[in-house]
Amino acid sequence: MSPIKPRRMSVRMNEHDVDEVAFLTGESTNANKRTLYEQDRIAVCSQKRAVGVALLVFFALFFVAVIIAFATPLSGCSFLTGPSDPSLNPDEGSDEHDFISESGELFPWTKPRLPTDIKPTHYTISIHPNLTTLDVTGWVVIRFEVLVETSLIVLHSRNITIIDKWVKEEVEDGHRVEPLNISQLLEYRPFQMISLEMKDESALIPGKNYSLGIRFHTNISTELEGFYLSSYVNSQGERRYLATTHFEPTYARSAFPCFDEPQFKAAFKMIIIRNQFHKSLFNMPIKKIETVYYGYNMELWRDEFEESVEMSTYLVAFVICDYESISNKTSKKVEVSIHTPHGLLNQAQFALQTAVQLMDYYDEFFSVAYPLPKQDLIAIPDFGAGAMENWGLITYRETSILYDKNESSSAAHQWVAVVVAHELAHQWFGNLVTMRWWNDLWLNEGFASFVEYVGVDHIQPDWKMMEQFVLEKTQTALALDALASSHPISVDVRDPREIEAIFDTISFNKGAAILYMLESVLGQSNMRHGLMDYLNEHKFDNADTDDLWTALSSSANDSMKVKTIMDTWTLQMGYPLIRVHIENNSIRASQTRFLLNAYDNETELEHVENQFGYKWYIPLTYVTDLKPRSMQLVWMNRTDYEFNMPFRAEWIKFNVNQTGFYRVQYEGQLWDSLVKVLLTNPFILSPTDRASLIDDAFTLCKAGLVDANIPLELSQYLIKETEYVPWATALEHFRSWSKVLYERKAHRPLIQYVQKLTEPIYKKVGWADSGTHLFKLLRGEVLSTTIHCENKDAEKEAMARFDNWMKKGVRVPPNLREVVYSAGVKYGGVTGWDYCWSKYNSSRVPSEKKILLKAMGSAADPWLLQQYLEACLDREVVRPQDVRTVLGVVAANPSGRLLAWRHLRAHWFTFQSMFGEGSFTMGSLITAVVGHFSNEFDYREVTDFFSDKDVGSGTRALNQSLETIRLNMHWIQNNEDDIEKWLQVHVR
């Protein structure tokens, strides 16, 4: 983007302009401009007056708190069932006493969703943020169309002070019209809504257009949501501040009053007032810059942006910062820019190159041109999510966009590519076509999670991204969806906290996995043409899941009833287990719902019935030794299926390449034949087929459906394995066993067995940072495991490299750093930990800081771990976005697991204040800290602690954690002795 020279604003105004400025600024034209615009102005008063005011405020707050404490009825324990407020049902009202506004009057709207009597069409927004005082003054004019006669306007507003308001009819001839009479303005905070009621009951007439004007005051938030403050330290050690936004799903309402639901799409025009040391960014390019104030060594500039296309409020974004940028253009001349803090621009080149390549690819893939003139990608130092797909202004956590080829690992390299691809896919699927309501969130996130791998696979074919898709998406979704406390992909949500809760593995990864499964049976061409039709039919509009199924059915010439098939996957939770057995050369496949904890008496959710009775339309694929590369397909149409075993086939493997979202349990000779082929000729099966057999065997053991000797017998083939995806699958399961068995007799022989299995691959990967992308990822997995399993040679090599780095400044290769740093912290005591801490605080490479952050949780000294946990309470030391990482690595460390749990309990309310009860981060903290617990005492501690806590959007994560603890308890009880006996024999 080329710089635009500011011009002076003319001070000549007509009478109408004077009135409008007076409304928008709240001042007369003779007001003191220093009062209006000075950035560092603060109020002062005498010391006596200050003390008096402070005492008065204290006693007032104390008095109010006492009244609330005795007046509010105590509620029962709700953490197992979620919110029970009947007002959360949009189809049901509630007792009128539940809807008392802040002024004590009855709020006129009793549903958590906005009325649809009016439809916003255009916003003009002006804001003037002060990054010193955190004050924001602004105004918004919303043009809207009336669909149903009404006297009521209801919209969203959260933590905003309304200073003035008006409603006017829009007239085409430009004549001035008098505002309508507003009888009252009310606020109802539980719904984050305000209402404006006209005196005339039929004031707003269908077919006519009106404008709503609001002048307001709010504050820049210090949480990672809404319009919030962030900062970074430059290379000179100076802290620089910026203000940025994150509005998904329901935080636009905290920046400006708006109709904050995805179906209310409108065009946006933005005006930002900022000082001359900053620049501002918006979804659209800047149109003009004017100087509005000059003096006192400071200028204020007014940035006006071009009008946007129609979009939902959660996609609006603006940033005020002092960043630098680099740019390039796509083949269709769309300008793509990367914005970073000063000194980090050299790490932006890969993201820029990737973004340009992917923009061109998606243009071709969707056959729908990107509709905006520019695409900005910006690194935000404090950012709760990985990234956010704001249309034309995508915000990223620094680790998700910055890559240094000399300092970053292959894993960091791939992460940047995947996240950039994910957010760019959203520009079409989510932004151009948006779900009508959040129950179809998976339409956005599931699709982007699928296409991110398709996109990266196109530009980096040697990374074998579709093999990794099974590892990163399918297997993680299968693990979570096997819990009775899971949820359907398409789930009914009403309250903002419920919306946050579904930003999880089910919406993202299961959504992606079932689309991958659908593509495997529709064919890539039909899938692509269906997506093209869907986007063209609904662009700049909203759609739901059925609209997608209709387009995909049409692309297949209605040869497949996509809705009938896919409703069984989106409208019911869980997935099927296919049991196959052979008798007289006839194979019978039957389906039943797979549950990890099928006999858990405390999980009532598993008994919830649905219209499909937990039966699915299943594309059952298989290969045999006769044609190991020729996939066959049969359909299980919510029924069982029977067919003859191919003549002279020695083995048959179902769910080819794990493209189907289901598990397979082989019985009798079918399983024996697969174990035999793995032990004798494993490479006749693809890497993903080998991985799926490992994943199914360990998971069926976890569910109590097969004995522990089944996955252990199969795992012996790993001595021959050389590929990344099978090894990563197996090692993840062994890590899970290790955590649960840590205090048990079987733990030591388990570690010895895994060390034995990894000896050949350890020798093969070595310590040289060389090879293909996947080989480097494999090396990292193997070396990390050998350190965990106390391989003396690996420990010695890692410590030698750490000492050379710490004492002699010898550089550690990027792909070895996580292993070397972790070993140095684990065995290097206080000296090693302090050195990593100093490097963490001085490094300006985000991927390096992330590795150091994880490594410091490996300390064997509980005192060091406790100091580390305490550092998380200071956001200037450890950023809030990194708190979950720190608690997670400490909790995974046997020396720190109880420390992490104690820390979470001791500072629960601090974390709630830091992240907000509506944030999905709270649920992730619970899962990270308690998910590995495996005894009755720990289970009761977790239950008792949370029995009186409102965990907000973390309710489902808490339920899943409790279910996982019970599962761990049952698994140990049923398998520990068998595992120990098997290992004693085979380790010898």
Secondary structure in CASP SS format (residue, H / E / C, confidence):
PFRMAT SS
TARGET T0000
AUTHOR 0000-0000-0000
METHOD secondary structure of the structure
MODEL  1
M C 1.00
S C 1.00
P C 1.00
I C 1.00
K C 1.00
P C 1.00
R E 1.00
R E 1.00
M C 1.00
S C 1.00
V C 1.00
R C 1.00
M C 1.00
N C 1.00
E H 1.00
H H 1.00
D H 1.00
V H 1.00
D H 1.00
E H 1.00
V H 1.00
A H 1.00
F H 1.00
L H 1.00
T H 1.00
G C 1.00
E C 1.00
S C 1.00
T C 1.00
N C 1.00
A C 1.00
N C 1.00
K H 1.00
R H 1.00
T H 1.00
L H 1.00
Y H 1.00
E C 1.00
Q C 1.00
D C 1.00
R C 1.00
I C 1.00
A C 1.00
V C 1.00
C C 1.00
S C 1.00
Q H 1.00
K H 1.00
R H 1.00
A H 1.00
V H 1.00
G H 1.00
V H 1.00
A H 1.00
L H 1.00
L H 1.00
V H 1.00
F H 1.00
F H 1.00
A H 1.00
L H 1.00
F H 1.00
F H 1.00
V H 1.00
A H 1.00
V H 1.00
I H 1.00
I H 1.00
A H 1.00
F H 1.00
A H 1.00
T C 1.00
P C 1.00
L C 1.00
S C 1.00
G C 1.00
C C 1.00
S C 1.00
F C 1.00
L C 1.00
T C 1.00
G C 1.00
P C 1.00
S C 1.00
D C 1.00
P H 1.00
S H 1.00
L H 1.00
N C 1.00
P C 1.00
D C 1.00
E C 1.00
G C 1.00
S C 1.00
D C 1.00
E H 1.00
H H 1.00
D H 1.00
F C 1.00
I E 1.00
S C 1.00
E C 1.00
S C 1.00
G C 1.00
E C 1.00
L E 1.00
F C 1.00
P C 1.00
W C 1.00
T C 1.00
K C 1.00
P C 1.00
R C 1.00
L C 1.00
P C 1.00
T C 1.00
D C 1.00
I E 1.00
K E 1.00
P E 1.00
T E 1.00
H E 1.00
Y E 1.00
T E 1.00
I E 1.00
S E 1.00
I E 1.00
H E 1.00
P E 1.00
N C 1.00
L C 1.00
T C 1.00
T C 1.00
L C 1.00
D E 1.00
V E 1.00
T E 1.00
G E 1.00
W E 1.00
V E 1.00
V E 1.00
I E 1.00
R E 1.00
F E 1.00
E E 1.00
V E 1.00
L C 1.00
V C 1.00
E C 1.00
T E 1.00
S C 1.00
L E 1.00
I E 1.00
V E 1.00
L E 1.00
H E 1.00
S C 1.00
R C 1.00
N C 1.00
I C 1.00
T E 1.00
I E 1.00
I E 1.00
D E 1.00
K E 1.00
W E 1.00
V E 1.00
K E 1.00
E E 1.00
E C 1.00
V C 1.00
E C 1.00
D C 1.00
G C 1.00
H C 1.00
R C 1.00
V C 1.00
E C 1.00
P C 1.00
L C 1.00
N C 1.00
I E 1.00
S E 1.00
Q E 1.00
L E 1.00
L E 1.00
E E 1.00
Y E 1.00
R H 1.00
P H 1.00
F H 1.00
Q C 1.00
M E 1.00
I E 1.00
S E 1.00
L E 1.00
E E 1.00
M E 1.00
K C 1.00
D C 1.00
E C 1.00
S C 1.00
A C 1.00
L E 1.00
I C 1.00
P C 1.00
G C 1.00
K C 1.00
N E 1.00
Y E 1.00
S E 1.00
L E 1.00
G E 1.00
I E 1.00
R E 1.00
F E 1.00
H E 1.00
T E 1.00
N E 1.00
I C 1.00
S E 1.00
T C 1.00
E C 1.00
L C 1.00
E C 1.00
G E 1.00
F E 1.00
Y E 1.00
L E 1.00
S E 1.00
S E 1.00
Y E 1.00
V E 1.00
N C 1.00
S C 1.00
Q C 1.00
G C 1.00
E C 1.00
R E 1.00
R E 1.00
Y E 1.00
L E 1.00
A E 1.00
T E 1.00
T E 1.00
H E 1.00
F C 1.00
E C 1.00
P C 1.00
T C 1.00
Y C 1.00
A H 1.00
R H 1.00
S H 1.00
A C 1.00
F C 1.00
P C 1.00
C E 1.00
F C 1.00
D C 1.00
E C 1.00
P C 1.00
Q C 1.00
F C 1.00
K C 1.00
A E 1.00
A E 1.00
F E 1.00
K E 1.00
M E 1.00
I E 1.00
I E 1.00
I E 1.00
R E 1.00
N E 1.00
Q C 1.00
F C 1.00
H C 1.00
K E 1.00
S E 1.00
L E 1.00
F E 1.00
N C 1.00
M C 1.00
P C 1.00
I E 1.00
K E 1.00
K E 1.00
I E 1.00
E E 1.00
T E 1.00
V E 1.00
Y E 1.00
Y E 1.00
G E 1.00
Y C 1.00
N C 1.00
M E 1.00
E E 1.00
L E 1.00
W E 1.00
R E 1.00
D E 1.00
E E 1.00
F E 1.00
E C 1.00
E C 1.00
S C 1.00
V C 1.00
E C 1.00
M E 1.00
S C 1.00
T H 1.00
Y H 1.00
L H 1.00
V C 1.00
A C 1.00
F E 1.00
V E 1.00
I E 1.00
C E 1.00
D C 1.00
Y C 1.00
E E 1.00
S E 1.00
I E 1.00
S E 1.00
N E 1.00
K E 1.00
T C 1.00
S C 1.00
K C 1.00
K C 1.00
V C 1.00
E E 1.00
V E 1.00
S E 1.00
I E 1.00
H E 1.00
T E 1.00
P C 1.00
H C 1.00
G C 1.00
L C 1.00
L H 1.00
N H 1.00
Q H 1.00
A C 1.00
Q H 1.00
F H 1.00
A H 1.00
L H 1.00
Q H 1.00
T H 1.00
A H 1.00
V H 1.00
Q H 1.00
L H 1.00
M H 1.00
D H 1.00
Y H 1.00
Y H 1.00
D H 1.00
E H 1.00
F H 1.00
F H 1.00
S C 1.00
V C 1.00
A C 1.00
Y C 1.00
P C 1.00
L C 1.00
P C 1.00
K E 1.00
Q E 1.00
D E 1.00
L E 1.00
I E 1.00
A E 1.00
I E 1.00
P C 1.00
D C 1.00
F C 1.00
G C 1.00
A C 1.00
G C 1.00
A E 1.00
M E 1.00
E C 1.00
N C 1.00
W C 1.00
G C 1.00
L E 1.00
I E 1.00
T E 1.00
Y E 1.00
R E 1.00
E H 1.00
T H 1.00
S H 1.00
I C 1.00
L C 1.00
Y C 1.00
D C 1.00
K C 1.00
N C 1.00
E C 1.00
S C 1.00
S C 1.00
S H 1.00
A H 1.00
A H 1.00
H H 1.00
Q H 1.00
W H 1.00
V H 1.00
A H 1.00
V H 1.00
V H 1.00
V H 1.00
A H 1.00
H H 1.00
E H 1.00
L H 1.00
A H 1.00
H H 1.00
Q C 1.00
W C 1.00
F E 1.00
G C 1.00
N C 1.00
L C 1.00
V E 1.00
T E 1.00
M E 1.00
R C 1.00
W C 1.00
W H 1.00
N H 1.00
D H 1.00
L H 1.00
W H 1.00
L H 1.00
N H 1.00
E H 1.00
G H 1.00
F H 1.00
A H 1.00
S H 1.00
F H 1.00
V H 1.00
E H 1.00
Y H 1.00
V H 1.00
G H 1.00
V H 1.00
D H 1.00
H H 1.00
I H 1.00
Q C 1.00
P H 1.00
D H 1.00
W H 1.00
K C 1.00
M H 1.00
M H 1.00
E H 1.00
Q H 1.00
F H 1.00
V H 1.00
L H 1.00
E H 1.00
K H 1.00
T H 1.00
Q H 1.00
T H 1.00
A H 1.00
L H 1.00
A H 1.00
L H 1.00
D H 1.00
A C 1.00
L C 1.00
A C 1.00
S C 1.00
S C 1.00
H C 1.00
P C 1.00
I C 1.00
S C 1.00
V C 1.00
D C 1.00
V C 1.00
R C 1.00
D C 1.00
P H 1.00
R H 1.00
E H 1.00
I H 1.00
E H 1.00
A H 1.00
I C 1.00
F C 1.00
D C 1.00
T H 1.00
I H 1.00
S H 1.00
F H 1.00
N H 1.00
K H 1.00
G H 1.00
A H 1.00
A H 1.00
I H 1.00
L H 1.00
Y H 1.00
M H 1.00
L H 1.00
E H 1.00
S H 1.00
V H 1.00
L H 1.00
G C 1.00
Q H 1.00
S H 1.00
N H 1.00
M H 1.00
R H 1.00
H H 1.00
G H 1.00
L H 1.00
M H 1.00
D H 1.00
Y H 1.00
L H 1.00
N H 1.00
E H 1.00
H H 1.00
K C 1.00
F C 1.00
D E 1.00
N E 1.00
A E 1.00
D C 1.00
T H 1.00
D H 1.00
D H 1.00
L H 1.00
W H 1.00
T H 1.00
A H 1.00
L H 1.00
S H 1.00
S H 1.00
S H 1.00
A C 1.00
N C 1.00
D C 1.00
S C 1.00
M C 1.00
K C 1.00
V H 1.00
K H 1.00
T H 1.00
I H 1.00
M H 1.00
D H 1.00
T H 1.00
W H 1.00
T H 1.00
L C 1.00
Q C 1.00
M C 1.00
G C 1.00
Y C 1.00
P E 1.00
L E 1.00
I E 1.00
R E 1.00
V E 1.00
H E 1.00
I E 1.00
E E 1.00
N C 1.00
N C 1.00
S E 1.00
I E 1.00
R E 1.00
A E 1.00
S E 1.00
Q E 1.00
T E 1.00
R E 1.00
F C 1.00
L C 1.00
L C 1.00
N C 1.00
A C 1.00
Y C 1.00
D C 1.00
N C 1.00
E C 1.00
T C 1.00
E H 1.00
L H 1.00
E H 1.00
H H 1.00
V C 1.00
E C 1.00
N C 1.00
Q C 1.00
F C 1.00
G C 1.00
Y C 1.00
K C 1.00
W C 1.00
Y E 1.00
I E 1.00
P E 1.00
L E 1.00
T E 1.00
Y E 1.00
V E 1.00
T E 1.00
D C 1.00
L C 1.00
K C 1.00
P C 1.00
R C 1.00
S C 1.00
M C 1.00
Q E 1.00
L E 1.00
V E 1.00
W E 1.00
M E 1.00
N E 1.00
R C 1.00
T C 1.00
D C 1.00
Y E 1.00
E E 1.00
F E 1.00
N E 1.00
M C 1.00
P C 1.00
F C 1.00
R C 1.00
A C 1.00
E C 1.00
W C 1.00
I E 1.00
K E 1.00
F E 1.00
N C 1.00
V H 1.00
N H 1.00
Q H 1.00
T C 1.00
G C 1.00
F C 1.00
Y C 1.00
R E 1.00
V E 1.00
Q E 1.00
Y E 1.00
E C 1.00
G C 1.00
Q H 1.00
L H 1.00
W H 1.00
D H 1.00
S H 1.00
L H 1.00
V H 1.00
K H 1.00
V H 1.00
L H 1.00
L H 1.00
T H 1.00
N C 1.00
P H 1.00
F H 1.00
I H 1.00
L C 1.00
S C 1.00
P H 1.00
T H 1.00
D H 1.00
R H 1.00
A H 1.00
S H 1.00
L H 1.00
I H 1.00
D H 1.00
D H 1.00
A H 1.00
F H 1.00
T H 1.00
L H 1.00
C H 1.00
K H 1.00
A C 1.00
G C 1.00
L C 1.00
V C 1.00
D C 1.00
A C 1.00
N H 1.00
I H 1.00
P H 1.00
L H 1.00
E H 1.00
L H 1.00
S H 1.00
Q H 1.00
Y H 1.00
L H 1.00
I H 1.00
K H 1.00
E C 1.00
T C 1.00
E C 1.00
Y H 1.00
V H 1.00
P H 1.00
W H 1.00
A H 1.00
T H 1.00
A H 1.00
L H 1.00
E H 1.00
H H 1.00
F H 1.00
R H 1.00
S H 1.00
W H 1.00
S H 1.00
K H 1.00
V H 1.00
L C 1.00
Y C 1.00
E C 1.00
R C 1.00
K C 1.00
A C 1.00
H H 1.00
R H 1.00
P H 1.00
L H 1.00
I H 1.00
Q H 1.00
Y H 1.00
V H 1.00
Q H 1.00
K H 1.00
L H 1.00
T H 1.00
E H 1.00
P H 1.00
I H 1.00
Y H 1.00
K H 1.00
K H 1.00
V H 1.00
G C 1.00
W C 1.00
A C 1.00
D C 1.00
S C 1.00
G C 1.00
T C 1.00
H H 1.00
L H 1.00
F H 1.00
K H 1.00
L H 1.00
L H 1.00
R H 1.00
G H 1.00
E H 1.00
V H 1.00
L H 1.00
S H 1.00
T H 1.00
T H 1.00
I H 1.00
H H 1.00
C C 1.00
E C 1.00
N C 1.00
K H 1.00
D H 1.00
A H 1.00
E H 1.00
K H 1.00
E H 1.00
A H 1.00
M H 1.00
A H 1.00
R H 1.00
F H 1.00
D H 1.00
N H 1.00
W H 1.00
M H 1.00
K H 1.00
K H 1.00
G C 1.00
V C 1.00
R C 1.00
V C 1.00
P C 1.00
P H 1.00
N H 1.00
L H 1.00
R H 1.00
E H 1.00
V H 1.00
V H 1.00
Y H 1.00
S H 1.00
A H 1.00
G H 1.00
V H 1.00
K H 1.00
Y H 1.00
G H 1.00
G H 1.00
V H 1.00
T H 1.00
G H 1.00
W H 1.00
D H 1.00
Y H 1.00
C H 1.00
W H 1.00
S H 1.00
K H 1.00
Y H 1.00
N H 1.00
S H 1.00
S C 1.00
R C 1.00
V C 1.00
P H 1.00
S H 1.00
E H 1.00
K H 1.00
K H 1.00
I H 1.00
L H 1.00
L H 1.00
K H 1.00
A H 1.00
M H 1.00
G H 1.00
S H 1.00
A C 1.00
A C 1.00
D C 1.00
P H 1.00
W H 1.00
L H 1.00
L H 1.00
Q H 1.00
Q H 1.00
Y H 1.00
L H 1.00
E H 1.00
A H 1.00
C C 1.00
L C 1.00
D C 1.00
R C 1.00
E C 1.00
V C 1.00
V C 1.00
R C 1.00
P H 1.00
Q H 1.00
D H 1.00
V H 1.00
R H 1.00
T H 1.00
V H 1.00
L H 1.00
G H 1.00
V H 1.00
V H 1.00
A H 1.00
A H 1.00
N C 1.00
P C 1.00
S C 1.00
G C 1.00
R H 1.00
L H 1.00
L H 1.00
A H 1.00
W H 1.00
R H 1.00
H H 1.00
L H 1.00
R H 1.00
A H 1.00
H C 1.00
W H 1.00
F H 1.00
T H 1.00
F H 1.00
Q H 1.00
S H 1.00
M H 1.00
F H 1.00
G C 1.00
E C 1.00
G C 1.00
S C 1.00
F H 1.00
T H 1.00
M H 1.00
G H 1.00
S H 1.00
L H 1.00
I H 1.00
T H 1.00
A H 1.00
V H 1.00
V H 1.00
G C 1.00
H C 1.00
F C 1.00
S C 1.00
N C 1.00
E H 1.00
F H 1.00
D H 1.00
Y H 1.00
R H 1.00
E H 1.00
V H 1.00
T H 1.00
D H 1.00
F H 1.00
F H 1.00
S C 1.00
D C 1.00
K C 1.00
D C 1.00
V C 1.00
G H 1.00
S H 1.00
G H 1.00
T H 1.00
R H 1.00
A H 1.00
L H 1.00
N H 1.00
Q H 1.00
S H 1.00
L H 1.00
E H 1.00
T H 1.00
I H 1.00
R H 1.00
L H 1.00
N H 1.00
M H 1.00
H H 1.00
W H 1.00
I H 1.00
Q H 1.00
N H 1.00
N H 1.00
E H 1.00
D H 1.00
D H 1.00
I H 1.00
E H 1.00
K H 1.00
W H 1.00
L H 1.00
Q H 1.00
V H 1.00
H H 1.00
V H 1.00
R C 1.00
END
